[in-house]
Amino acid sequence: MPKRLTIPTFIIVLLMMPQVFAQTKPKAVLVVHGGAGTILKEQMTDSIEKRYREKLSEALLEGQQVLRHGGTSVDAVTAVIEVLEDSPLFNAGKGAVFTAEGKNELDASIMDGGTGMAGAVASVTRVRNPIKAARAVMEDSEHVMMIGTGAEKFAASQGIEMVNEDYFFTQKRFDQHQKALGAAVQADPLQKKYGTVGAVALDRYGNLAAGTSTGGMTNKRFGRVGDAPIIGAGTYANNASCAVSATGHGEFFIRNVLAYDIAALMTYKNLTVEQAADAVVNGKLKAMSGGGGVIALDRDGNFAMPFNTPGMYRGFISMEGEPQVFIYGLEE
C-alpha cells in the first residue's frame, strides 16, 4: 500500500512549491548587435569607440526596463532597435547609407517566437523607425512583408511617424557614398562594414522575439533588398528553438536561409544555440566567403554572438545586471 503523506510532510511540500516555480521561471535576457565587418581597434579613436559603447549600452538598458516592467520580448526588441535607428552611428534609420541613386532605402523585420507571426518592410524612404512599421505589418495586417510606397502608406495609416527624406541625411554617409562612386573603391571586400542592427530577447513569460533593421549596402542599385527584412534569412524566432538576428553580406544569408538554419540545427540535430550558431557562421558561411555574424538566444537564456569578420558591435544584458558591450575580436 502506498505510504500516505503525513500532515507535516504535506505542509513542507506546499512551502517548497513556490521555490520550485521560481527556479523554473524563464531567465529574461536581451542581446543586441550593431553590425559586423572590418572593425579594427587601431582604426578607432577613443572618443568614437566611447560613443558606440554608450549607444549600445543605452539600447540595452532601454530594453531591460521594458522587460523589468512586464513588457514582452517583442516590446523589448522594438524599443532596443528604435534607439539604434535614431542614432547616426549605425546603418539603420537615421544613420542609413546611400544607394547609388543618392537615396536612403530602409528595411526591417520582426518575429514573435511565441505566435510565429512576423512582419517586414523593405525599401521605405520616409518611415522614421522601420522596426515600428514592420511590427505594425505583423500585428495589424494579414501580410508578412510590404515594400516601398505601399508600406509607407500603411505605416502612415497606423499612426507611425513619417519624415521627409532629408531626415536621413548625414554627412558621414554622404561622403562614403561620394567616395564609393569612384570606379575602384569597392574592390577590397575586407573593407566592407555591414552596419545592420538587431536584437533578440527572452521575456519573463518564456517568449522569444527577434528583430533586424538596416539601410542596406552602400551604393546598392536597382532596388536591391538584402536579408534583413526576409524572415528566415536575417530574422527568425521560434520558442521551440531560438531567436536570431543577422548582420553581414545579405546575399549569402538569403541563399542559406541562415537564421532559420541555426534554429533547424537545434531542432533536428539537437545542437546547443552556441554550437548551431558557430556551425553556420564560422563553418557554412565562412566556407562560402560570406562575411558577417549573428546574435542567437534560446528559450533558456543561453546565447551566442559569433562572427567571422574582424569585429562586430554587440552586447547583452540580464534583468539584474549591467550592459556588457563588445566591439572587437576574442582578444578584447
N, C-alpha and C positions, 0 to 999 in steps of 0.2 A: 504494500500500500504506500502511495507517495507520502512523503513527510510533509505535514502542514507547517506553514509559516506561523510562528508564534507572534503574538501582538508586538512585542518589542522588535523583532526582526522586520516585520511588516513596516513599522514606523521608520526604521533605519533605511529601508529601501525607498520609501517615499521621500525621505530627506535627501537621499542621494540623487534622485531623478533630475532635479534642476541642474546639478553639476554635469550629469551625462548629456543633457540637452545643450548646455553651454559649450561642452567640448566638441560637439558636432556642428555648432553654428559656423557657417561659412566665414572664411577669413578674407574680409574685404581688402582688395589690393587694386592699385592703379599703376599702369605702366604707360610711358609716353615716348615718342621719338620725334625728332625734328629734321630727319633727313640723313642720308649716308653719302659717302663719297671721299674725295681726296681732301680730308680734313686733317691737316698736319699742325702740330704744336708750334713748330718753327715758323710757320706762316701766319700765326695768330698773335695779335697783340694782347697784352694783359687786359686792356680795357674792353676789347671786343669779346674776348673769352668770358669776361665777367658778365657782360650783357646777355650772352647766350645762356649762361648758367642761371642767372637771375630770372630770365623769362621762362625757362623750363621749370624752375622751382615754383614760380608764380602759378604756372598752369597746373602743376601737381597739387599745390595747396588749394587751388580753386576746386579741383575735383575731389580732394579729400573732404572739404567742407560739405560738398554735395552729398557724399556718401555718409558722412557723420550724421547729417540731419535727416537720414532716411531716404535720400534720393536713390533712384535706380542706377544701374550701370549705364543705361542709355543716357540718363541725365548727366552723369559724370563725364562720359565720353564727349558729349556735346559741349559741355562747359569748358573742358580742357582744350578742345580743338578751337573753340571760339577765341580763347585767349591767344593762341598761336596764330590764328588767322588775322587777328588785329595787330600783330607785330610785323614790322617791315623786315625783321631778321630772317624770316623763314619764307620759303617759296610756297606760299598759300595765302589766299586772301590779300591783305594789304601789301605783302612782300612778293607777290606773284611775278614771275619772269614774263618777258615779252615774246610774242610769236614773231615769225618772220615778217608779218604784215604790221608789226608795231602795236599789237593789241595784247590785252591780258585775258586769257580764256581759262576759266577755273572749273575744276572737277572735284567732286566729293561723294562719299558714300558712308552709310552706317548700317549696322546689322544688329538685331536683337537675338542673342543666343537662346533666350527662353521661348520665344514665339516662332523664330525662324523668319520673321518679317525683315525686309530690307528696303532701303531707298537710296537713290543716287541721282545726281545731276551732273551734266557734262557740258563744257563749252559755254558756260554762263559768263557774262561780262558786266552785269550790273547788280549782282547779289552780293551784299557786303560780307555775309557769312554763309558760304555754300553748304557748310555742315548742317545749318538750320534748315536750308531748303531740302537737303537730302532727307532729313528727319521728317519733314512735312510730307514728302513723297511717300515715305514708309507708313506714316500714321494717318494721313488724311487723303490718300488716294488709293485706287485699286492697282496702281502700277509699281514698278520697281525702279525704272530709270526714265528721266526726262532730260531733254537736251535743248540747248540754245534758247531762242526766244520763247519757245513753248514753256520751258522750265522757268523762265523769268516771269512769264505771265502767271503761272501757277503760284510761284513764290509770292508775288505781289498780292495775289488774291487771298493768300494765307496770312497777310499782315507782316511778312518778313521784310526787313529793311532793305530798300533798294538805294543805290548810289549812282552818281554819274561815273562814267568810265574813267575819268581822270583821278578819281579817288585812289585807284590802284597804282598811279604813277609814283615811282621812287627813282631818284637819280642813279642810285647804285645799279638797279636792274636795267635802267635805260642805257647806262654806259656799257653794261655787259652785252646788251642787245646790239649796240652800235659796233662793239668790238667783234662780236660773233658774225657780223655781216661780212667781215673780211674772208677771203676765199679759203685760207688755210688754218683758220683759228681753231676749228673743231677737229683737227687731225689727231690730236692726242687724247684718246679716251680716258686716260688716267687723270686728266684734269677736270673731269666732269664731277659735278656735285648734284646729288639727287635730293632736292630740298623738300620733298613731301613731308607733311606732318601727320601724326596719327596717335591714337590712344586705344588701349584695351582696359576693361575694368571688370571686376567681380564685386557685386554688391552683397549686402547682408542677407538678401533673400536667396542667394545662391545662383543668381543670373549673371551671365557673361554678356558683354557687348563689345563691338569694335567699330572704329570709325577712321577714315582717312580723308585728307584734303590736300589739294595741290594746285599749282599753277602750270604744271607740266614741264616740258623741256624747253630750254632757251632756244628761240628761233624755230620752234616747231612749225610745220607747214600743213596746208591742205586740211585743216580741221582735225589734226591728229589728236587722238584721245589715248591716254595711257591706261595703266592698270588700276589707278586709284579709285575710279568710280565703278569698277567692274567687280561685282560680288563673286568671290571665289578666287580672284586674281590678286587684288590689292587689299581686300577686306573680307573677313569671314568670321562668323561666330556661331557656336553651337554648344549648348550646355553639356552635351554628351562628350565633348572633346576639348575644344579650346576656342579662344578668340585671337585673331591675328590681324595686324595692320602692317603693311609692307612699304618699303621705300627702295627705289632702285630703277634700273633700266626697264621701263614698263613692258616693252615688247616681250622680254624674256619671262616676265611674271605672268603675262597673259597666256603665252604659249604653254606654260607649265601649270596653269591654274594653281599658282603657287600657294596662296593662302589656304585653299581647300586641301591641297596636297599634304600640308602639315597635319591638318585635322584627320585626314584619311589614314596617315601612317599611325596615328594614335589609335584610331578606331579599329583598323584591320590588322595592324602588326603589334598592337599593344605597346608602342613606344611611349616613353615619357615625353612631355612637352619639350624638354631640353634636347632629347635625342632626335625627335622628329624635326624640330626647327633647325638643328645643326645639320642633319642629313640633307635637308633641302637647300639651305643657304650655302653651306660650305662643301656640300657634295654635289648634288644635281645642278644647282645654279652655277656654281663656280666652274664646273666641268664644261659648261657651255659658254664660259667667259661672260656670264651675266653678273654685273655688279650690283650690290645692294645689301639690304638687311631686313630683318623683321623684328617685331615685338610679338610675343605669343604668351598667353596666360591660360592656365587650365582652371577647372572648377574647384580645385583645392587650394588655389592661390599660388601655385608654383608657376614661375615664368622664365622666359628665355629672351635674350636680346642679341642674337648672333648677327654678324655682318662680315662680308668678305672684302670690304674696302678699308682704306687706312683709318677711317673714323666714322662714327655715327653719333649724332646728338641723341641722347637717350637718358632715361631716368625712371625711378619708381618711388612709390610711397605706400606705406601701410596706413591704417587708420590712426595709429598712435605715434607713428614715427615722423621723422623729418625727411624732406626730399633728398634723395640720393641721385645725383646727376653726373653723367659721364660724357666725354666727347671723343677721346682718342681710343687707341687700342688697349690690349691687355696690360701693357706696361704702365698705364695710368695709375 
